[in-house]
Amino acid sequence: MFNKGEDRFQVLYKQGKLSGYKIIVDKKTGVNYLFTYDGYAGGLTVLLDREGNPVISPAEK
């Protein structure tokens, strides 16, 4: 079911140490996510463009 050694997600950008932001891309679908964190708390959401559509990077084939 899971392929060992294959990293599906890649961090494109990160800012901060104990609190901050990361932009993560799913390499299979190309969908970008925004992850925010502060200490032990965090949240994840799909990153949207101005029109409300998901930001999509080129995906692996």
N, C-alpha and C positions, 0 to 999 in steps of 0.2 A: 504494500500500500504506500509506504513512504520510501523514497529513494535516499539512502544514506549518502552523505558527502555532497548532496546538492542543496545549495542555499537558494531558497525561493525568493527571499526578501533581501533588499539592498538598501542601506541608509544612504540617501543622496546628500543630505544636509543635516547638520546638528548644531545647536546653539545652546550654551549653558552647561552647568555641571550638576548641581543638586536640583535645580529647576531649569526647565528649558523646553526646547522644541526639537523634533526630528521630522524630516520628510522621508518617508519610506516608500519604495516602489516594489510592487509585486512583479517579479521578472517574467512570470508566465502570462499575466493579463495586461501588464503595463499600467495598471491603476495606481495612482499616488495617494498616500495616506498622510495625514498630519497627526503626529503623536505628541501630546503635551504632558509634562510631568513636573511634579513638585514634591520632592522627598519620596515617600512611598506611594503617593497618589498619582494617577495618570489617566489619560483619556485618548481614544483613537477615533478618527473620523475620516471619511473620504475627503480629499482635497478637491474643491470645486473652482471652476473658472467664473468669470463675470456673469455668464448666462446660466449658471447653476449646473453645468455639466461636469462630470468627473474629469480631472486632469489625467491624461493618459500619455505615457511615454512609450517609445517603441519597445515592444515585447520581444523576448527571445523566441526563436522558432525551433 
